[in-house]
């Protein structure tokens, strides 16, 4: 029964987003529908940006920088990892487990594309 309800929720979510996609394609002036929605979320953009500015960061350092909870950081980092934007390595330092994140080449490219896209939007808005 849970699978049925999850599948139904997914269909409803997709149906809800389809009209937005069609509306965006009819207006070619607006580049906003092309934004990388994965990076556009505030915490994920923060994670990607922090990793772009550092060679690597531990879970604790990211948690402190982002001022968030363990669970929230874990969920968002996992989404970025699944997309191939960041890599995660786990190891022990003495007896303490450590989790370290690094930005991948794909993640750096995605961030550069996102920033270029935002710059274009800003220029369009200032031109009007």
N, C-alpha and C positions, 0 to 999 in steps of 0.2 A: 504494500500500500504506500509506503514511503517513496518508493521509486516512481510510482504513478504521480504522486503529488509533486515530486521534484521535476519530473518530465513536463508536467502541466505548467509549473512555474517557469520553466525554461521557454516553453512555447509562448506563454504570455509575455515574457520579457522580450523575446525576439519580435513578436508582433508589435509590441509597444515601440520598439526602436526602428522598425521598418519605415513608418511614415516619416520619421526624421531624416532617414537616409535619402528617401525620394525627394523630400523638400530641399535637402542640401544639394542634390544633383541638378535640380532645376535652377538653382541660383549659382552660376559659375563664378560670380564675383566674390562670394564668400569662401575663403579657404578653411574656415573653422571646422567643417566636417572632417577634414583630413588630419586633424590633430591626432597624435598618438595617445589614445585614451588611457593606455596603460601607464604612461609617464605623466599624463596631465593631472592625475590625482596628487594632492598636496604632499602626502607623506612619501609616496613613491618618487616624486620629483625631488624631494629633499634627499632621499637615500641616494639616488643616481647622482645628484649634484655633489653631495659630500664625497662619494667615491670617486668622482671625476677630479676632485681637488686633492685627493689623497691616494697613495698607492694601494692601500688597503685599510680597512677599519674593522675592529672587533665588534661583536654584537653589543657589548657594553658601551663602547664608544659611540656607536650609532644610536643606541637607545638614549644616551645622554644628550647627544647633539639634536636629536629629533624631539626630545622631551615627550616620549611616548611610553606605553606599557610594553612588557615583554610580548604579550599575545598580539598586540597590534603590529609591532615591528616584525614579528615572526611571519604573520600572514602576508604582509605587503612585500617583505623580502622574498618569500617563497614565490609570489606571483612574478616578481622580476627575475628570479632564478629560472622558473619554468619557461619564461619568454627568452631566456638566454642572454639577458641584459647584465646580469651579475653572476659571479661564481661564488660558491660557498665552500669553505674547507673547515673541517672539524678536526681538532687535535687536542692533546693534553699537554699542559704546561705544568710539569710536576704531576700532581694529582688532580689539578683543576681542568675541567673541560673548557676549551676555547672554541669559539666560532668566529671565523674571519671571512669578510666579504671583499671582493674585488670587482671592479667594473670590467666587463669583457669588451672586446673590439666592437661587437654588435651593439652593446649598451652605449658605448661612446658615440657610435654612428647615430643611434636612435636619439641620443641627447642632442647632438649637433643638428640633426634634422628638425627636432622639436624646437630648438632655439631659433633656427633660421625661419621656421614657420611662424613663430611668435613675433620675430622681428618684422616679417612681412605684414602680419596683421596690424602691428603697431604703426608701420609706415602708412598702410591703407587708412587707418583711423585718423592719423594726423593730416593726411592729404585732404580729408573731407571737411 
